[in-house]
Amino acid sequence: MIEEVDGVDVVVVGAGPTGMMLAADLSLTGVDVVLVERRSTSDLVGSRAGGFHSRTLEIFDQRGIVDRFLREGKTHPVPYAGMASLDISDFPTRHPYTLGLWQNHIERILATWIEELNIPVERGREVTGMAQDDSGVEVTLDDGQTLRAKYLIGADGGRSLIRRVAGIQFAGWEASMSALIAEVEVTEPTPVGIKYDDRGLHGLSLMEDGRTTRVVTTERELDNSNEPTLDDLRANLSEVYGTDFGVHNATWVSRFTDTTRQAAEYRLGRVFLAGDAAHIHSPAGGQGIGLGIQDAVNLGWKLAQVVKGDSPDRLLDTYYAERHPATARALQYTMAASALQRPGPRISALRDQVDWLASLPDVRIHLAGLITGLDVHYDLGTGHPLLGRRMPDLDLIVGGSHVPVYSFLRDVRPVLINFAAAGSIDAGCWAERVHLVDAEYRGAWVLPVLGQVSAPTGVLIRPDGHVGWVGEGTTSGLVDALGLWCGPQPT
Ligand SMILES: Cc1cc2nc3c(=O)[nH]c(=O)nc-3n(C[C@H](O)[C@H](O)[C@H](O)COP(=O)(O)OP(=O)(O)OC[C@H]3O[C@@H](n4cnc5c(N)ncnc54)[C@H](O)[C@@H]3O)c2cc1C
């Protein structure tokens, strides 16, 4: 089996949300990619995540798969962030809500998509080592077989082997709490809602099958010494609630902490890190999947262009330059959000104050931009406020029909939109690489957090949905931007 995929362009280690998104984007650009996953099936036992935020929905919309998630999930106008007043339903996005959907469903939907894209997935195979040379990377699997690729992406989660073998530092902050998380059955009625005590947060909730109860319960001591068991869960619940609710038939017992770390490099030669392999943090605020998906769509098209020889290697350095600071900022938010879940009357008072503050218009907008991921701004220099920000999904008029901007991003190619007189912008010798659209837009340009901005006469949208050039009455700077994002002038 493995011989058939020997010598591929890219190997992605880990078929979690990040790895699957990366593989999909690479494959959509025509790059030869293989995923290696140690789990033997795509069925995930135990759902860590319970959903994701607006920008992640927008990214799935850019690839034409958002309806698959919306059909199965439940939308909430208030993202769970411990702030009841943080309503985002008026935010300028097609998806002004958080989607509640367990991670096993999120991964099933992505796995179905990558199957449709005919991406080979080596399941039940664990990567045990890797070594790179000038022309590629050799990956060793647990059965001793090897696999060679031009590039390797470690999307192999928080304990990333790829990060460790590459020797990339993972600096940050140690855990200040630990909690047990489990999916079990119970024999006694369970209390509704979240409870705080002198340890921190606890909650039990019935899952959608009507049988399984998901339990989260903070431990008294920080304990990372052993793999948690059902007995540990029973003991913790009894101490907190005075009963263990008769928990049994556990399909999953795990532990999480608020350890916060970020890889010092996202790239070592031909090896990249993405998702939890590059950053870990408290689950408070539900940021993890979105950060991984944003890493994936930032790296995928850049790597594809380098693999195809369209762009020079240095394009790949923009992955770290853009994603590291954006994620560092999100990690600061998760540290603050986890601090608000700490026990004690003072923190409880602080939570109330923050909740009240979040109802103030400016504070609400600031926090909502951060939590939803809609305020991400890559530093691409000075200019129009759109530069480096995500393109809003406007309803354009193209050839007399209404067409959402994001529908042009499905094939992971840059899009150049001309809002001036038809034909007044052309992609020149990049015509093969860029989708040029003459369009009209008569509404206001409203960006999350910033509000209304002036209408541009042209935009170059990168395949990740971020704006790489803005025209304001002229095409000044367009050739440079095309050269930067689409590769030097093809001859
Ligand atoms: C309690 C809890 C609640 C959370 N809630 C949310 C939430 O509500 N919203 C949210 O967005 N995020 C949440 N998260 C975070 C989210 O679960 C992660 O950020 C997300 O799963 C990261 O995706 P990933 O693909 O980067 O890594 P992972 O999901 O960890 O995937 C890595 C994959 O790599 C595979 N792998 C690892 N090593 C190897 C190897 N050597 N060889 C082959 N395969 C390998 C693994 O089997 C796995 O499938 C939560 C996390 C926790 C702990």
PDBQT file of the ligand as one rigid body, heavy atoms in Angstrom, charges set to zero:
ROOT
HETATM    1  C1  LIG A 501     -11.789  19.770  26.856  1.00  0.00    +0.000 C 
HETATM    2  C2  LIG A 501     -11.543  20.427  25.540  1.00  0.00    +0.000 A 
HETATM    3  C3  LIG A 501     -12.558  21.142  24.948  1.00  0.00    +0.000 A 
HETATM    4  C4  LIG A 501     -12.320  21.796  23.726  1.00  0.00    +0.000 A 
HETATM    5  N1  LIG A 501     -13.343  22.518  23.180  1.00  0.00    +0.000 NA
HETATM    6  C5  LIG A 501     -13.121  23.162  22.016  1.00  0.00    +0.000 A 
HETATM    7  C6  LIG A 501     -14.178  23.887  21.397  1.00  0.00    +0.000 A 
HETATM    8  O1  LIG A 501     -15.302  23.935  21.886  1.00  0.00    +0.000 OA
HETATM    9  N2  LIG A 501     -13.907  24.506  20.221  1.00  0.00    +0.000 N 
HETATM   10  C7  LIG A 501     -12.680  24.435  19.628  1.00  0.00    +0.000 A 
HETATM   11  O2  LIG A 501     -12.485  25.024  18.565  1.00  0.00    +0.000 OA
HETATM   12  N3  LIG A 501     -11.671  23.723  20.183  1.00  0.00    +0.000 NA
HETATM   13  C8  LIG A 501     -11.861  23.089  21.345  1.00  0.00    +0.000 A 
HETATM   14  N4  LIG A 501     -10.867  22.328  21.882  1.00  0.00    +0.000 N 
HETATM   15  C9  LIG A 501      -9.569  22.229  21.160  1.00  0.00    +0.000 C 
HETATM   16  C10 LIG A 501      -9.656  21.264  19.963  1.00  0.00    +0.000 C 
HETATM   17  O3  LIG A 501     -10.134  20.005  20.359  1.00  0.00    +0.000 OA
HETATM   18  C11 LIG A 501      -8.273  21.140  19.337  1.00  0.00    +0.000 C 
HETATM   19  O4  LIG A 501      -7.701  22.434  19.225  1.00  0.00    +0.000 OA
HETATM   20  C12 LIG A 501      -8.313  20.501  17.949  1.00  0.00    +0.000 C 
HETATM   21  O5  LIG A 501      -8.709  19.149  18.020  1.00  0.00    +0.000 OA
HETATM   22  C13 LIG A 501      -6.943  20.590  17.282  1.00  0.00    +0.000 C 
HETATM   23  O6  LIG A 501      -6.990  19.972  16.030  1.00  0.00    +0.000 OA
HETATM   24  P1  LIG A 501      -5.664  19.393  15.374  1.00  0.00    +0.000 P 
HETATM   25  O7  LIG A 501      -6.089  18.742  14.108  1.00  0.00    +0.000 OA
HETATM   26  O8  LIG A 501      -4.646  20.462  15.313  1.00  0.00    +0.000 OA
HETATM   27  O9  LIG A 501      -5.106  18.316  16.408  1.00  0.00    +0.000 OA
HETATM   28  P2  LIG A 501      -5.822  16.949  16.902  1.00  0.00    +0.000 P 
HETATM   29  O10 LIG A 501      -7.302  17.087  16.910  1.00  0.00    +0.000 OA
HETATM   30  O11 LIG A 501      -5.161  16.598  18.190  1.00  0.00    +0.000 OA
HETATM   31  O12 LIG A 501      -5.433  15.919  15.789  1.00  0.00    +0.000 OA
HETATM   32  C14 LIG A 501      -4.143  15.357  15.686  1.00  0.00    +0.000 C 
HETATM   33  C15 LIG A 501      -4.260  14.025  14.974  1.00  0.00    +0.000 C 
HETATM   34  O13 LIG A 501      -2.948  13.502  14.764  1.00  0.00    +0.000 OA
HETATM   35  C16 LIG A 501      -2.945  12.126  15.038  1.00  0.00    +0.000 C 
HETATM   36  N5  LIG A 501      -1.570  11.771  15.403  1.00  0.00    +0.000 N 
HETATM   37  C17 LIG A 501      -0.868  12.216  16.465  1.00  0.00    +0.000 A 
HETATM   38  N6  LIG A 501       0.380  11.730  16.448  1.00  0.00    +0.000 NA
HETATM   39  C18 LIG A 501       0.480  10.961  15.342  1.00  0.00    +0.000 A 
HETATM   40  C19 LIG A 501       1.526  10.202  14.780  1.00  0.00    +0.000 A 
HETATM   41  N7  LIG A 501       2.748  10.143  15.356  1.00  0.00    +0.000 N 
HETATM   42  N8  LIG A 501       1.297   9.528  13.628  1.00  0.00    +0.000 NA
HETATM   43  C20 LIG A 501       0.085   9.593  13.028  1.00  0.00    +0.000 A 
HETATM   44  N9  LIG A 501      -0.958  10.312  13.526  1.00  0.00    +0.000 NA
HETATM   45  C21 LIG A 501      -0.756  10.985  14.668  1.00  0.00    +0.000 A 
HETATM   46  C22 LIG A 501      -3.951  11.977  16.171  1.00  0.00    +0.000 C 
HETATM   47  O14 LIG A 501      -4.441  10.657  16.247  1.00  0.00    +0.000 OA
HETATM   48  C23 LIG A 501      -5.024  12.975  15.770  1.00  0.00    +0.000 C 
HETATM   49  O15 LIG A 501      -6.022  12.413  14.957  1.00  0.00    +0.000 OA
HETATM   50  C24 LIG A 501     -11.063  21.695  23.106  1.00  0.00    +0.000 A 
HETATM   51  C25 LIG A 501     -10.042  20.952  23.701  1.00  0.00    +0.000 A 
HETATM   52  C26 LIG A 501     -10.269  20.320  24.908  1.00  0.00    +0.000 A 
HETATM   53  C27 LIG A 501      -9.161  19.539  25.544  1.00  0.00    +0.000 C 
ENDROOT
TORSDOF 0
